[in-house]
Amino acid sequence: MKQGALGKTVFFLVLVSLCVFCMSCDQEPLFYDIATGYPPIEPLIGGAPSKIVEYPSGSETLYITNGIISKYDSGSWTRMSNQPPVRTRDIAAVNGSPETLYALGVDGRIYSSTGGAWVGPIAVYEKIESIFGAGSALYACRLTGTPGTNNGYTIYINGGSPISNTGKLMGAVVVSSTTYLGTLGAGLFTAAAPSTLIQETVIGKEIIGLATDNSDLFIATPSKVHCLSGDVTLDSYAYSGGITVWDDGSNQLLLAGIRRSNSAFRYGYREIMFSSSQRPQEPGNTVNTVTSVQKDSTYSAIGKHVVNHLYVVNNSSANNGGYPIIFASTAKDGLWSYKIRSNDKPPEWNGER
């Protein structure tokens, strides 16, 4: 009996050892994180935060909302002292005169602030689905028809006359004095005048995000990333629409969030080299000579999360180990960042406090 029990125990231990060995082979980044990384940090801004905007322009003061608006200044996030009268689900900023910060309330209405108390709701806007600032203009999108159809949405520019028969507004950027709007359902538009949109035919209709390096336009679709001057990738990924330009002062990359993957540790975002046919790479890889994180870093910490929005902090490399600070709004696990958290260790991905 004792020998039989001993044999079963040995068999069980061998089986467990084999399972652990197999898991370590398939999930090496997880074990690497445990060995070298910091303990997980609970993000200060939880849930599914909005995109990040800078206000005023050039100030490197940032704003984000997860119902409550938070402000990033001097290296830390704090709750904004003045809040709109309702909880908020998105924000936008414009550099007009005066520069203005806008918030989209859960009531589908828009509120504004020029540095003091919030004003609103702005009467012309109601049942708004998304807002974006581009240059001095605010673009707002309202559902007016059947979702998923090209005539399902109406876009307002600075509160002017509504422009119907559009898709859902997913991004707005200015490139060389031209404003581009990306929509899900009706594709790419240029804003020719305050009350006119011109539909472009260079890209398909399913646009989920826009970004610019101030000289070219980068466009995310559910399965591909394009630039206006030609494709930058031919790979098929399930992109989230979170797209931004990473610039360390000498090199540039496109960073694009991933919303679906075949592996539990392969979400996060991918790096795409400018003007290159090389496939998108995971950050910290040994293929690209340029990467947004230290090679063999603990990137897999953010790689476990779906990233909806990305933001690179300009001029932050000098104080972050030579790498720009990156913020990532996840789909359900709050705001994360790539930054130095201890003076004796390099920057790493973790929850943002």
N, C-alpha and C positions, 0 to 999 in steps of 0.2 A: 504493500500500500504506500509506504513512504517513498519507495523508488518510483512508483507510478506518479505520485504527487510531485516529486522532484523533477521528473521528466517533463511533466506538464508545465511546471514553473519555468524550466530552462527553455522550453519551446516558446512560451509566451514572451520571455525576455528577448529571445532571438527575433521573434516576429516584431516586437516593438522597436528593436534596434534597426531592423530593416526598414520599417516605416519611417522612422526618424531620418535615416540615411537618405531614403528616396525623397522625403520632403525637403531635406537640406539641399539636394541637388536641384530640385525644381524651384526652390524659393530662396536661393542664395542671398538675394538682396535683403530679405527679412532678417536672416541671421547676421548679415553684415551690419544692419542697423542696430540690432540688439548689442552687438559687440562694440561698436564704435560711436553710436549716436547718442543724443541726449534722450532723457525720458520724454514721452509724449506730452505735449502741452495742450491744454484745453483752450481753444481759441476764445479770445475776448469777445469777438463778434461772431455769434453762432448762427446756426440755420443755413439758409441759402442767400448769402449777401448779394446785393446788386453789383453792377459794374462800378468802377472807381472813376471819379472825375477830379480834375485839378481846378481849383478856384481860389483866387483869381489866376489867370493864365500866367505862367512863368514863376509862380510863387512856390511851387512844390508843396503846397498845402492841399491835401486830398480829402475827399468826402466819399462816404459809402453809407448804404442803409440796409438794415435787415428788419425794418419796421421802425427802428429808431436810428436817426442819422448820427454817424460818428465822424470825427475830424482827426486827420493825421497831421501833426505839426511837431517839429523838433524831435522826430524819431519815435513818437508814440501816438497811440489812438486814445481819444477821449470822447465822451458823449458830448455832442454839440449842445451848447447851453440853451440856445433857442431852437425849439422844435415846432414843426407845423401842427395845426390843431388835430390832425388825424395821423394814424400810423402810415408809413410810406413804404413803397415797394420799388422805387427806382429814382434816380437823380440824373440831372444833366446840368451843363454849364455853358454859357455863351460869353464871348469876349466883346460884346457890344458896349455902348456907352449909355448907362453904366453896365459893367460886367455883372452878370446875374446868375445866381444858383437857383435851379428849379427842382422841385420834388413832386413825384407822382404819388398821390395818396391812394390808399386802398379803396377809396370811394370813387376812383376813376377820374379825379379832378387834379388840377395842377396848381401848385403854390410856388411863390417866388420870394427870394431874399436878395438884397443887395448889400448884405453885411449886417443888417439889423434884424428887426422882427419880420416874421413871415407874413406875406400878404396873399390873400386869396380866400376861396378858390377863384381863379381867373374865369370870368363868366363864359367866355367863348368855348372853353374846353369842358367836355363831359364824356364819360364812358371811354376814357383814353386807355389804350393798351400798352403803348410804349412811347418813350421820349428820348430824343438825342439832341445835343447841341453841336453845331458845326459852324465855326467862325462866329458871326454875330447873330445867327439865326437859331431859333428853337424849332425843332420838327417834332410833331406829335401825331400819333396814329390812333384812329378810332375804328372799332368794328361797326360797320354799318350794314353788312349783308351776311352772306353765308360764309362761315369760316372755311378756309382752304380754297376759296375761289378767288380769281383775280379781281373781281369786283366786290370783294368782301370788306375792303378797308378804305378809309378816307384819311388823307394826310393834310395836316394844317401846318403852314409855315408862318411863324411869328403871329399866330392868331388870325391870319388872313383868310381869304376865301378857301373853302375846303376843296381839295383835289381828289375826286373819287376814282374808282376803278383801279385801285392799287392793291399790292399785297401788304402783309404786315411789315411795318418798318423794323428792321433789324440792325441798322447802322447808318451813320451819316458822318462823312469826313470831308475836309477841304484839301484838295491836291492842286498846287499851282493855280490858285484862284478859282478852281472849278469845284463845286460842291457835288458830291456823289451820295446817293441814297441807295441802300441795299434793302430789298424786300423779299420776304418769303411768300412766293406765289406769283409775283409779277416781275422779278428780276431787278436789274439795275436802272436807276434814273439819274439824270443830271438836273440840277435846279437852275433853270435858265433865268428865272425871275421870281419875285416873291409869290406869284400865283400860278407858276408854270413849271411842270415837270416834263422832261423829255425822256421817253423810255429808250434805253440802249439795248442793242441786240448782241453784244459781244459775249455775254455770259448767259447761262441758263436762268431759269426763273426762281430756282430755290436757293436764295442767298441767306446765310445765317450770321454773317459777321463781316465787318470791314476794318481795315487798318491802313496806315500810310507811313512812309518814311519821309514825307513832304515832297517827294519827287515821283513816286509811283503809288498805285492803288493796289492793295492786296485784298482778295475776296475769298471768303470761306463759304463753301457749299457743304451739304451733309457728307460728301464723300471725297472732296477734292479742295485744294487751295490753288488759286490762280493769282496772277498779277495782270494788270491791264496791258502790259507790254508782252505778255506771253506766260504760259504755264510755268510754275516753279516746282511742281511735283506731278508725277503721273500715278502715284500710289493711291490706292483706295483705303481710306481710313474713315471711321465714323467720327467726324469732327463735331465739336460742341458749339462752335461759333465764337468761342473765346479766342481772339487772335490779336497779337500785338507785335511791335518791332522791338527787338532787344539790341542795344547799342552800348558797347563798353568804351566808346571813344575811338576805337580803331577798327572794330569789326561789327558786322550786323548779322542778325538772324531773325527769321520769323518764328514766333512761338505760337503753336496752335493747340488748343485744348481738345481732349479726346473724350467722347461720351460713351463709347462701347468698345470692349476688347474681348479677346478670347481667353485672356488670363486675368486673374484677380489682381495682379500687380502690374498691369499694363495700361492703366488709365492715365491720369496726369496730363502731360502735354508733350508735343514733339517739337524738335528743332528742324527748321528747313533752311538750307543754305541759299543765299541770294544767287540768282543766275547760275543755277546748278541743276543737273539732272539727277544728282545723288538723292536717294530716297530719304524721307524724313527719319531722323534718328532720335533715340531716347537721350535726354540730357546726361552728360557725364560719360558718354560713349568714348571709345578709343578710335573711332573711324574718322570723325571730323576733327580738324585741327582747332576749331573754335567751338566752344560749348558754353552754355549759360551757367553751368555749375562746375565745381571741381571734378575732375575725372575720378571715377570710382567713388563718388560721393554718395550720400544717403538720399539720392533722388527718389528711391522707391517709396519713401514716406509719403510724398505727394502723389506718387504713381498709383497709390491705392484708391485715389479719390477722383471722381469726375469733376473736371475744372470747367466752369461756365464762363468765367471772365479772368483775364490776365492784365496786369499793369506793371510796367517797368519804371522804376523811379530814376529819373535823369540825374546825372552827376552824383551818383551814390557809390561808385566803384571804389573811390579812394578810402572810404570808411567801411568797406564791406569786403575786405580781402581781395580787392581787385575785380570783384564781380558786382554788377548792378543789383540792387535789391529788387526782388520780384514779389508781387502780391498775387494770390490766386483765390478767387471766390469759388468755393466748391458747391456742389449741387445740394448738399445737406449737412456738411460737416464744418461750416463756418469759414472764416478767412484764414488762409495760410500765408507763409512768407518764406523767402530764401534770404537769410540775413545772419549776421554774427550775433550769437546769444551769450557768448562768454569770451572774454578777451584772450584766453589762452587756447581757443579752438577756432577752426575755420567756419565760414557760414554754412548753414544747412537748412533744409526744409523742415518746418514744424508748424504747429498752430501759432498764429500771431496773437501776441498779448499787447 
